[in-house]
């Protein structure tokens, strides 16, 4: 019979066994149901590794520990490290050190790691998490609050401004958008493991984040054809005027808006309308002289955007024409000095006049100018990474939605 040592303290009970040269101590805290074990010996020396036996009975916990020790020797025989970090350990360590300038995001990301990732992956070795496991996690997470562990939770408790607070749990399926956000946390955890040498970079699983299935074609990105683009440019070029009247100012404003969008690939209208003259600087690459625009109102934060060379002389003309040309003025300012808010109606009317309202049965819109920029850049052989950086998006998004674009070579 194995020697068993027992002691009982105010906060926890503890027992100990020796088996095959390995010492296992068992602890059952007063505030927890399951029994935890620590191992010392061959391969466990000085680690004091904590292992959840998932048992509430001490005899069953001891038997589980013996099986674990058997597994340790079997893995060691085949050169496999049984002491690699569990995903739960890594996720908890990451959450404890994660900080962000936005306190709300910091709390949210930490909660994702502690509530969902640690609960699902728990004792699974981080170097053994595969893409199929993450796919299964997504399925589990979708139903967490409806048919999973969260269905019986009435309130979520948290701390706000140093005080305990609670809010009702929402028992509904997790959205695709939410899963994509939580995948960001998942990738953070894997990178944290690599940084701490608990995982090799090559061991990080490759998986696709869920994306919303639309009733419309999910790959639809409607851009202008070359002929339509010629008609649009002819239409707006014809509206340009040197006359200083309200009517001509508004026409010139639309002209500059379209030219700016097609030259930068910025998201219309909000990224474009937020630009001030102080955000624009001269820029030279090779023999080309153009401008660099610092876009501040975007999904990715402030980023520099290099415009196509033809925009530089047009901006110089516009700054001389408009009365609102101080550094702190918005580039796109109306006749009365107000910032342009939504040129959608004027833009749509211009498309009707240019005969460019649809492409392949799909309606063209203001956002089609961004799609046109990306489509033409890909067709010209521009590196997809450079396009993604310029447009403030990811290579994955471009590859997904513009895969039908014919590229050189």
C-alpha positions in Angstrom: 0.0 0.0 0.0 1.3 3.5 -0.9 2.3 5.7 2.0 -0.2 8.5 2.5 0.4 11.6 4.6 -2.5 13.8 5.7 -2.8 17.2 7.3 -5.7 19.5 7.7 -5.4 23.3 7.8 -7.8 26.2 8.2 -7.9 26.8 4.4 -7.1 23.5 2.7 -6.5 19.8 3.3 -3.5 18.1 1.8 -2.3 14.6 1.2 0.8 13.1 -0.4 1.9 9.9 -2.2 5.1 8.5 -3.6 4.8 6.5 -6.8 7.6 5.3 -9.2 10.0 7.8 -7.7 7.6 10.7 -8.2 6.1 12.5 -5.2 2.5 13.8 -5.7 0.9 16.1 -3.2 -2.9 16.7 -3.2 -4.6 19.8 -2.1 -8.3 20.5 -1.7 -9.1 24.1 -1.0 -12.1 25.0 1.0 -13.4 27.2 -1.8 -13.0 24.7 -4.6 -14.7 21.4 -5.4 -12.0 19.6 -7.4 -8.7 18.3 -6.0 -5.4 19.7 -7.3 -2.0 17.9 -7.4 1.6 18.9 -7.6 4.4 16.6 -8.9 8.0 16.4 -7.9 10.7 14.0 -9.2 11.8 12.7 -12.6 11.0 15.5 -15.0 9.0 17.4 -12.3 11.9 18.6 -10.1 11.6 22.2 -8.9 8.6 22.8 -11.1 5.9 22.1 -8.5 3.5 21.7 -11.5 -0.1 22.2 -10.6 -2.5 19.7 -12.2 -6.3 19.6 -11.8 -7.4 16.0 -11.2 -11.0 17.0 -11.9 -12.0 14.7 -9.0 -13.8 15.5 -5.8 -13.0 12.2 -4.0 -9.4 11.8 -2.7 -9.1 8.2 -3.6 -10.2 8.9 -7.2 -7.8 11.9 -7.3 -4.9 9.5 -6.3 -5.9 7.0 -9.0 -6.0 9.8 -11.6 -2.5 10.9 -10.5 -1.1 7.4 -10.9 -2.5 7.4 -14.5 -0.9 10.8 -15.1 2.5 9.5 -13.9 2.2 6.4 -16.2 1.4 8.8 -19.1 4.5 10.9 -18.2 6.9 7.9 -18.5 5.2 6.7 -21.7 5.6 10.1 -23.3 9.1 10.4 -22.1 10.0 7.1 -23.7 8.9 8.5 -27.1 10.8 11.8 -26.6 7.6 13.8 -25.9 7.7 16.5 -23.2 4.8 16.0 -20.8 5.8 19.2 -19.0 4.9 21.7 -21.7 2.6 24.5 -20.5 -1.1 24.0 -20.5 -3.2 26.5 -22.5 -4.9 27.5 -19.3 -1.7 28.4 -17.5 -0.5 30.5 -20.5 -3.8 32.2 -20.9 -4.0 33.1 -17.2 -0.4 34.4 -17.3 -1.2 36.5 -20.4 -4.3 38.0 -18.9 -2.5 39.0 -15.7 0.0 41.1 -17.6 -2.1 42.4 -20.5 -2.7 46.2 -20.5 -4.3 48.6 -23.0 -4.8 52.3 -23.1 -8.6 51.6 -23.3 -9.7 50.2 -19.9 -12.8 48.7 -21.4 -10.8 46.7 -24.0 -8.4 45.6 -21.3 -11.2 44.3 -19.1 -12.9 42.7 -22.1 -9.8 40.9 -23.4 -8.8 39.6 -19.9 -12.4 38.3 -19.4 -12.3 36.5 -22.7 -9.1 34.7 -21.7 -10.2 33.9 -18.1 -13.9 33.0 -18.7 -13.9 31.3 -22.1 -10.4 30.3 -23.3 -9.2 28.9 -19.9 -12.5 27.1 -19.4 -12.5 25.4 -22.7 -8.9 24.6 -23.3 -8.0 24.3 -19.6 -5.4 21.5 -19.2 -4.8 20.9 -22.9 -1.1 21.4 -23.7 -0.6 24.6 -25.7 1.7 22.9 -28.1 -1.1 20.4 -28.8 -3.8 22.8 -29.7 -4.7 22.3 -33.4 -6.9 24.2 -35.9 -9.6 21.6 -35.4 -9.7 22.3 -31.7 -10.2 26.0 -32.3 -13.0 25.2 -34.8 -14.6 23.1 -32.1 -14.1 26.0 -29.6 -16.0 28.3 -31.9 -18.9 25.9 -32.0 -18.9 25.7 -28.2 -18.6 29.4 -27.8 -21.5 30.2 -30.1 -23.9 28.3 -27.7 -22.1 29.1 -24.5 -25.0 31.3 -23.2 -27.9 29.3 -24.7 -27.0 25.6 -24.4 -23.6 25.6 -22.7 -22.1 26.4 -19.3 -23.6 29.9 -19.3 -27.2 28.9 -19.6 -27.7 28.6 -15.9 -25.8 31.9 -15.0 -28.2 34.7 -14.1 -25.7 37.5 -13.3 -22.2 38.4 -14.3 -20.2 39.9 -11.5 -17.4 42.4 -12.0 -15.6 45.3 -10.4 -16.2 48.9 -11.5 -14.4 51.8 -10.0 -13.2 49.7 -7.1 -16.7 48.4 -6.2 -18.4 45.1 -6.9 -21.2 45.2 -9.5 -23.3 42.8 -11.5 -25.4 42.8 -14.7 -27.9 40.3 -16.0 -26.4 37.6 -18.3 -27.7 37.7 -21.9 -28.7 34.2 -23.0 -28.2 34.5 -26.7 -25.9 33.1 -29.3 -22.5 34.6 -29.7 -22.3 36.7 -32.9 -19.7 36.1 -35.7 -18.3 39.6 -35.1 -17.8 38.8 -31.4 -16.0 35.5 -32.3 -13.6 37.4 -34.5 -12.8 39.8 -31.7 -12.1 36.9 -29.4 -9.9 35.3 -32.0 -7.6 38.3 -31.5 -7.2 37.4 -27.9 -6.5 33.8 -28.9 -3.7 34.9 -31.1 -2.4 37.1 -28.4 -2.1 34.1 -26.1 -0.2 32.0 -28.7 2.2 34.9 -29.4 2.7 35.3 -25.6 3.7 31.6 -25.4 6.2 32.0 -28.2 7.7 35.1 -26.5 8.2 33.2 -23.3 9.7 30.2 -25.2 6.8 27.9 -24.1 5.9 27.4 -27.8 7.7 27.5 -31.1 6.3 29.9 -33.7 5.9 27.0 -36.1 3.5 25.3 -33.6 1.0 28.1 -33.7 -2.1 26.6 -35.4 -3.3 28.3 -38.6 -7.1 28.9 -38.6 -9.7 31.1 -40.3 -11.8 33.3 -38.1 -15.5 32.9 -38.7 -17.1 35.3 -41.1 -20.7 36.3 -41.5 -22.6 34.5 -44.2 -24.6 37.1 -46.1 -27.6 36.4 -48.3 -25.8 38.4 -50.9 -22.6 37.1 -52.5 -20.0 37.2 -49.6 -17.2 37.9 -52.1 -19.0 40.8 -53.8 -16.8 44.0 -54.0 -18.3 46.2 -56.7 -15.8 48.4 -58.5 -16.0 50.6 -61.5 -15.0 49.3 -64.9 -12.4 51.3 -66.8 -15.1 52.6 -69.1 -17.2 53.7 -66.2 -14.2 55.3 -64.5 -13.5 57.3 -67.7 -17.1 58.5 -67.8 -17.1 59.4 -64.1 -13.8 61.4 -64.4 -15.1 63.1 -67.6 -18.3 64.1 -65.7 -16.5 65.5 -62.6 -13.7 67.2 -64.7 -16.5 69.0 -66.6 -17.9 70.3 -63.3 -14.6 71.9 -62.2 -14.6 75.7 -62.4 -12.5 78.7 -61.3 -15.7 80.7 -60.6 -16.1 81.7 -56.9 -19.8 81.1 -56.3 -21.6 78.8 -53.9 -22.8 76.5 -56.7 -19.3 76.2 -58.3 -17.7 75.7 -54.9 -20.0 72.7 -54.2 -19.2 71.2 -57.6 -15.5 71.6 -57.1 -15.8 70.1 -53.6 -17.4 66.9 -55.1 -14.6 66.9 -57.8 -11.9 67.0 -55.2 -13.7 64.4 -53.0 -13.8 61.9 -55.9 -10.2 62.6 -57.0 -9.0 62.2 -53.4 -10.8 58.9 -52.9 -9.5 57.4 -56.2 -5.9 58.5 -55.4 -5.7 57.2 -51.8 -8.0 54.2 -51.4 -9.2 55.8 -48.1 -12.6 54.7 -46.8 -15.3 57.2 -48.0 -16.7 59.3 -46.6 -15.5 59.4 -43.0 -11.7 58.9 -43.5 -11.6 61.5 -46.2 -13.8 64.1 -44.7 -11.7 64.1 -41.4 -8.6 65.2 -43.2 -7.2 68.7 -42.4 -4.6 70.6 -44.4 -2.1 70.0 -41.5 -2.4 66.2 -42.2 -1.0 66.6 -45.7 2.8 66.8 -46.4 4.9 66.5 -49.5 6.3 63.1 -50.3 8.8 61.8 -52.8 9.5 58.3 -53.9 11.9 57.7 -56.8 11.3 60.4 -59.3 7.6 60.8 -58.4 6.5 63.8 -56.3 3.2 63.4 -54.5 1.7 63.9 -51.0 1.4 61.8 -47.9 -1.8 62.1 -46.0 -2.2 61.1 -42.3 -5.6 59.5 -41.9 -6.8 59.6 -38.3 -10.4 58.5 -38.6 -10.1 54.9 -39.5 -10.6 51.3 -38.2 -6.9 50.9 -37.6 -6.0 54.2 -36.0 -3.8 56.9 -37.5 -1.9 55.8 -40.5 0.1 57.4 -43.4 -1.3 57.1 -46.9 0.7 57.9 -50.0 -1.4 59.4 -52.7 -1.0 58.8 -56.4 1.0 61.6 -58.0 -1.8 63.2 -59.9 -3.5 64.3 -56.6 -0.7 66.7 -55.6 -1.3 69.4 -58.3 -5.1 69.1 -57.7 -4.7 69.7 -54.0 -2.5 72.7 -54.6 -5.2 74.1 -56.9 -7.9 73.4 -54.4 -6.1 75.1 -51.5 -5.7 78.2 -53.6 -9.3 78.2 -54.7 -11.0 77.5 -51.3 -11.3 80.2 -48.7 -10.7 77.6 -46.0 -7.0 76.8 -46.4 -5.5 77.3 -43.0 -3.6 74.4 -41.5 -6.4 73.6 -39.0 -9.2 73.8 -41.7 -10.7 70.7 -43.1 -9.8 70.1 -46.7 -13.4 69.3 -47.5 -15.2 72.4 -46.3 -18.5 73.7 -47.6 -19.2 77.3 -48.9 -20.4 78.4 -45.5 -17.4 77.1 -43.6 -18.9 73.9 -42.3 -17.2 70.6 -42.6 -18.7 68.5 -45.4 -20.6 65.7 -43.8 -22.2 63.4 -46.4 -21.8 63.9 -50.1 -23.7 60.8 -50.9 -26.7 62.4 -52.7 -24.5 64.6 -54.9 -22.3 61.6 -55.6 -25.2 59.4 -56.6 -26.6 62.1 -58.9 -23.2 62.4 -60.5 -23.2 58.6 -61.2 -26.6 58.9 -62.9 -25.3 61.7 -65.1 -22.2 59.6 -65.9 -24.3 56.5 -66.7 -22.3 54.5 -64.1 -24.8 53.3 -61.6 -24.4 49.5 -61.8 -21.7 46.9 -62.6 -22.7 43.3 -63.3 -26.1 43.9 -61.9 -24.8 45.3 -58.6 -25.3 48.9 -57.5 -22.3 51.1 -57.5 -21.8 53.4 -54.5 -19.4 55.8 -52.9 -17.5 52.9 -51.4 -16.9 51.5 -54.9 -14.1 54.0 -55.3 -12.1 52.2 -52.6 -12.8 48.9 -54.3 -11.7 50.4 -57.6 -8.5 51.6 -56.1 -7.7 48.1 -54.7 -8.8 46.3 -57.9 -6.7 48.5 -60.2 -3.7 48.3 -57.8 -3.8 44.5 -57.8 -4.3 44.4 -61.6 -1.2 46.6 -61.9 0.9 44.1 -59.9 1.3 46.2 -56.7 2.3 44.0 -53.7 -0.7 42.9 -51.7 1.0 43.8 -48.4 1.6 47.4 -49.6 -2.0 47.7 -50.6 -3.2 46.3 -47.3 -1.0 48.8 -45.4 -2.1 51.7 -47.6 -5.8 50.9 -47.1 -5.7 50.1 -43.4 -6.9 46.5 -43.9 -5.4 43.0 -43.9 -3.9 40.8 -46.5 -6.4 38.2 -45.6 -9.3 40.5 -46.4 -7.9 41.5 -49.7 -7.2 37.8 -50.7 -10.7 36.9 -49.6 -12.7 39.6 -51.5 -10.4 40.3 -54.5 -9.3 36.8 -55.4 -10.9 37.1 -58.8 -8.7 40.0 -59.9 -6.3 39.0 -62.6 -2.7 40.0 -61.6 0.4 40.2 -63.8 2.7 37.1 -63.9 
